[in-house]
């Protein structure tokens, strides 16, 4: 994990230090004002739905610990979005844009710069379908000629640019390299059931290096898309192309190569991994119920700051130091197994948070730091349960290897039950909470998994190896596993012999020591004699 972290820091955009959340680092705040058509009333349901969709978009983009709330009341309500760090333009667009999508047939394509209107348009009568050239009226051609797609103001991408769905649309590609005349809408974005991005798969099942967006349409969308593909597939270029229009701009205009009868379409074009994933996320979460204008956009400072982070880390280090002192005092040399396990757990947790910060956009908040501090106790508790089980077996007279084996068999059930409860609690809290509480739940669940991995893959194997060493196997008084110090009733010394806790294993033997079988037989005989007297 650390190798991947160092590689990401050297050859990619990863960092060796986890990214911090809004409360510890600050970020960007946007205040969005809802805009409706025809002075429609803005309801609480509209605002709530918009906030939910924005939160889904931001979370899916890999940015965690974002804060999205409403401000004001009635018709003056705004939405305040606070994103940690320096978010990318794509992430900001997720909350600024309404993501209204339409599928329109292409009627005409031209160079992006403005030109001279063509006055030779013919009157072709009433259009027979959405791909009919009769839509190219003189007014449409004049608009097409004068449109300048090299002007940034024509590439803003807003829901208002989408035009009337029942009329042709003159617009630009999102990158400003092409301008289009598009026919009326054939398929609406609301008929889209799901979208996902991935590498294109050939008919033989082989992956290519071309990124595509796969769409699945509902029943009405399937019918509309089948009719549109049937019409487009036999037309000449560019009228055999199908434009994907997002917020009034053409995202992609693929050629229709075949009829699509099952409602499962594939958008291909000049996609990168990031652009394909962004489009799929936007389409998945549908169009916002409102269109927004950006009232303000500014950088905000950390609400808590580095001082609170330092105090949180200091609290964790103090707690860790107390656990170490207790382990050494209680378990002597065995306590160093606890220290080793805690160090490995801490390193694994740090590496995992660093990797998640690099690959998934995870950010560490102060509640997340609190989850890490709580994890120290959870991890130490697992070791204590295990060690005490081993000590119990030693008190019963077992050898150390046998005590380790039997103690582990009993302890792992307790550890699994305890960590399962912790993980389920963290899981429920994560899905029911928002904001900083989710950060606490996430780190708590993550460290619970790390605890299980460390106990099963490190602590138990190390103790099993130590049990074979002379220092621990003979119960040295500083080993933490001295049977006499533990109050063992008997002690096994080899060759089928057991002795009392203070009885020497070797030396003078005034009388023969009994074997285990002989001791049990004597005990049974004594029990029978007593019963006979009572009778």
N, C-alpha and C positions, 0 to 999 in steps of 0.2 A: 504493500500500500504506500509506503514511503517512497519506494522507487517510482511508482506512478505519479506521486505528488511532485517529486523533484523533476521528473520528465515533463510534467505539465507546466511547471514554473519556468523551465528552460526553453522548451520548444513550442509552448502554446500560451494561452492567456491565463493559466493557473497561477496561484500564489501559494507560498508556504504558510501564510497566516490566513485563517478563515475570515471570510467577509463578515462585517458586523451589520446588525439590523438598524432600523430607523432610530431606535432609542439610544443607540450607542455611537452612531456615525452621522446621522442626519441624512438628507436626501433631497428629492425634488417634490414640490407640492403643486398640484394643479387644482384650480377651482373652475368647475364646469357648470355653465348655465344652460338649462334645458330650453330648447326651442321647439315649438309646435306649429303646425300649419293651421291657419284659420282661427287663431286664438283659442284653440281647444284647451279645456281644463286639464291641468296636471294633477293627477291623483297620487295618493300615497303609494298605491300599488305600482304605478309607473316608476316612481323613484326607487322603491324596494327592488323591483325587477331589474332595473338598470344597475343598481349596486351589486346585486347577485351575479349578473352577467359579467360586469367589470372584474369582480373578484375572481370569478372562474377563469377569465382570460389571463389575468395577471398571474394567478397561481400556476396555470398551465404553461405559461411562458418561462417558468423556472425562477421567478422572482418571489421570494418568500418574505413574510413579515411586513407586507404592505398594509396600509390603513386606508379604508374607503368608507366614508361616512357622509351623511346628509347634513346640510346647514340651512338654517332659516325655516320658514313655514309657508304653507299655502302656495300661491303662484310664484313666490320669491325664493323657493327652495333651490339650493345648489347642491352639487356633489363635490366633496373635497377628497382628492386622491393624493396620498403621500407615499412615494416609492423610495426605498432606501438606496443610498449610494448615488451613482450616476447612471440612470437607466438609459438603455439604447433608444434610438428613434423608433424602432419597431415596437418596443414595449410601450412607449408613450402613445404611439398610434393606436394601440389596443384599447386605450381608454378615451382617446380623443375622437375616434371615428365610430360611426354608427354601424359600419360593416353591412350595408344593404347590398344584396347580391341579386343579379339578374342574369339570365342566359338569353342573349340576343343574337340573331343571325347577322353576319357581316354583309353589307351591300357595297361598300366602296372603301378603298385604302389609299392613303396618300402620304407624301412627305410631311414632316412635322411643321415646317415653316409656313407662314401665311403667304397666300398668292393672290392672283387676280381671279375674280369670279368668272365661271364659265356661263356664258349667256346662251348656250346652244341646247339647253335642256328641252327635251320633247315632252309633250303632254301624253302620257301613256295610259291615262284613264284611272279607273279605280283599281287599287292593288288586289290581286287574287289571294295572296298569302303574305306571310311576314317576310319572305325572301324576294318578293316581287320588285323589280326595278322601278315600278310606278311610284314607289315611295320617294324616289329621288326627284323631288320637285325643285323648281328654281330657288325657292327660299332655302331648302335644305342644302342645295349645292352652294349657294352664296355663303351660308353659315360655315360650311365645310372649307371653302376656299379662304375665308378670312380668319379662321381659327389658327392661332399660333401656339403650337404645343411646346415651343422652346421657352415660352413665358411661364415662370414658376407659378404664377397665380392661377393658371389653367390646370395645374397639377396638384391642387390642394387636396382633392379627394374628399368630398362631402356628400351626404345623402341628397342634398338639394341638386347636385349635378346629375342625378340619375334620370331625371326627366320623366315625362308621362309614359307609363308602361305601354300604352296603346298607340304611341306615335314613334317615329324614328328618332334616333339620338345621334348627335354629332359630338364626338369626344376624342380624347387622346389616350394613348397607352400610358401606363403608370410611370414608365421611365422616360416619357416624353420623346420617344424616337419615331412614333407613328401616330397618324390620326385616322379616324374611322367615321364612316356613316353606318349605323346599325339599324336593323329593322326593329319592329315592336317586340316586346318580351315574349319569348316562347315558354320559358320555365322560370318560376319564381323561387327565390332563395328559401322561402318558408316550406317548400316541398322537399327540401334536403333533410334526410334523416340523420346521416352521419358523414364525416369526412376524416380521412387520415392520410398521412404522407409516408412515403417509403420509396425504395428503389424499384424501378420498373421490372416486372417479371415477364419473360418471354413465354410463348405458348408451350415450350418444352420445359418450363419451370426454372430456367436459369435467370439469375439476377444480372441486371446491367448496371452501369454507373449513371443512369439517368434518373433524376428525382421526379416523382410524379405525385399527384394528389388523387386519391381514390374516393369517389362519391357513391353514396347509396341514397336513392330517392324513395319517397313514399309512393302510395298507389297512384295518386293524381299526378305526381311528378313523373312516374314511370310512363304513364300514358302520354303525357305531353312530350317527354324526351323521345319516346319511340316515334311519334308523329314527326317531330322536328328532324330527327336523324334520317328518317325515311325520305324527307323532302330534300335535305342538304346533300346526301351522299352522291347524287347524280349531277349536281350543279358544277359549273366551272369555277375556277379560282377567280376572285376571292370569295365568291358567294357560297362556296362549300365549307366556309369556315364558321366557327361557332364562338362568339366572344363571351368570355367570362367577365362581367362588369361588376366591379366592387366599388361602391361609393362613387359611381359615375365614371370611373376610369377602367380601362381594359387591362386586366391582369394577365390574361392569356387568350389567344385566339387560335385554338388548334383546328386542324382540318378534320372534317368528319370522314373517316375512312370506311365505316361500316354502320349498319343499322344496329341500334342498341335497344333491344326489346325488354330487357330485364331490370332496368333502372339502376344498373351498376356501371358507372362511367369512370373514365380515367382522364384527368387533366394533365397534359404534358406540355412542355415548352421549355423556356430558358429558366428553369427553377434551380435554385441551389438548395442545399439541405435546410438552411435557415428560412428561406422564403417559402419553401413548400410547407414546412412545419408551421410557420406563421399563418399562412392562408388556411391550412387545415384547422388550426385553432379558432380563427375568426369565424369560419363557416360552421364549425361544430357548435359554437355557442350562440349562433343565430344573430339576428339584427336587434339592436337595442330598441326599446319602445319609444325612445325619444332621440332627437338630434341635439347635439351639444355644441356650444361655442366655448372656447377657452377664455374665461374671464381674466385669469392671471396664471402665470407659471413662474415659480421662483424657487431658489434654493433655501432649504431650512436647516437649522443647526440641530445637533443631537439634543433630544429631550432629557437625557440623563447624563451622557458624556463619559469620558474616560475615567473620571474619578470613581464613579460607581462601579465600572468594570473592574478597576484595580482593587476596590474593596471586596467585590464578589470573589475575585481570584484569590485574594488574601484570606478570605473566610474559608475557601476550599482548601488552601494550603494548610491552614491551622487545623482544620478537621482531619486532613490527611496525616499531619504530624502526630495528632493525638491517637489516631488509629495505629500508627507505627509504634508509638511508645507503648500503647496497651498491648500490642502483639508481642513485642519483645519481653515485656514484663510478665505476660501471662503464658507465653509459649516458648520462651528462651530462643534457642537456635531455630526451632520450628517457625518462629515468627518471621524469619527471613524469607520463608516460602510465601508468606502473606505479602511482604514488601515486594518481592519479585513479581507476584501475580498482579498486585496493584499497579506496579510500574508498567507491565505489559498491557494491562487493561487501559491505563491512561494513554499510552502511546497509540494503541489501536483506535481508541475513541477519537483522539486528536487527528489521526490520519484519515479516519472515515469522515469526520466533519470537514476536513480540508478538501477531500475528494468530492464530497457532496457540494461544497461551496463552489468548487471549480466546474463540475459537470452539470449540477442541477440548480445552481443559483441559490443554494441554501445560505441563510445568514443567521449568525448567532446573536440572540437577544439576551437581555439580562434575565428574563425567566428561563431561557435556555441554559444560562450559566447556573441558575438555581437547580435545574434538573441534573446537571453534571455533579453538583455538590451532593445532592441527595444520593446519587449513584455510588458515591464512596461508601456510604453506609450499607447499601444493598450488596455491593461486592464484598465488603468485609464480612457481612453477615453469612454469606455462603461459605467462606473459609472457616468461620467459627463453627458453623453447623458440622462441617466435615471433620475438623480436628477434634471436636468434642465426641463425635461418634467413634473415632479411632481410640480416643482415651477410654471411652466406656468399654470397648472391646479389650483393651489392655487390662482394665480393672477386673475383667472376667477371667483373666489368666491366659489369653491368647498371645501368641508370638506377634511381633510387630508386623511382618508380612501378612499374616492372617488377619490381624486387626485392621490393617489398611484395606484389605480386600473386603472384609465383612462390613467395616465402617463405611466404605464407599457405597456398597450396595444399599445400605440403609439411608445414608446421607443424600444420595443423588435424588431419591424420591422427594425428600423434603425440599431440596434446592429447586427441583423442577416445579413443584407445586407453588412455592413462594414466588419464583420468577414468572410463572404463568399468570398468577394473580396481578403482579406488578405490570406485566406487559398488557394484559387485558384492560386494566385501569387506564394505562397510557393510551391505548388504542381508542377506547370510548371517549376519553377526554379530547383526543386529537380531532375526532370527527364531529364532536358536539360543540367544540369551542372555536373561537376565531382569534386572530391577532397573537399577542404574546403568550396566551395560555397554550396555544398550539405549539409554540416553540418549547415550552416546558415539557409538554407531553411527548414531543418528538425526541428530545434528548433523553428523557426518562426511558422511553421504549428502546432507543438505540443502545443505551448503556446496559439495559437488561439483557439484550441479545449478546453484547460483548461479554457480560459477566458469565453467561452460560458457556460461551466459547472458551473463555480463559479457564474456568473451573474444570471443564471436561478435557481440554486439550493441553493444559499446562499444569495446573495445581495437582490434580490427581496423578498424572504420569510422573511428575517430579517427586511427589511423596512416595510413590511406589518404588522409585529408584533409590531414594534416601533410606527406605526401609531395609535395603540390602547392604548398607554400609555399616561398619562396626560401631561407629559413634552412636547411631540411632538404634540399631538392632539390639545392642547391649544395654540400652536405656541409660546412657550417660546422664548425670544429674543436670547438665546444662542443655540437654537435647530437647527438653520439654515433654519427653515421653518416658520418663523414669517411672517404672511401675510402683516402686516403693513410695515415691512422692505422690503418686496418684491414689494411693491406698488400695493397691491390688491385693486381693485375697490370696492368690497363688501366683507363682511365676514359673513358666516352662523353661527348663534349662537344657533340654536335649535328651535323646535316648529314652524317651518315654517317661522322663522324670519331671516332677514339679516340686517347687519348694515354696516356703512362705516368703513374705516380702523382706524379712530381715535374716533369713536363713542363708548361709553361704552356699554357692553352687558347687564348690569343690573344697577339698581339705579333708580333715579327719571325719570319718564316718563311724561313730560309735554304734550305730545300728543301720541296717539296710533301709534305704528310702523306698517307699511304696510307689509302684507304677500307678498310672491313672486308673487302669482297670482294677487294680487291687484296692485302691482308695474307694472306688465306687462300690466294690463288693463288700468292703468293710462297713461302708455307710448303710448299705442295704441290710447287712446282717444285724447291725445295731438297731435299725428300725424294726426288723422282725422280732428281735428279742424284747423290745419295749412293748410291742403289740401283744406278745405272748403273756407278759406279766400283767398287762391290763386285763387280758381275758381271764 
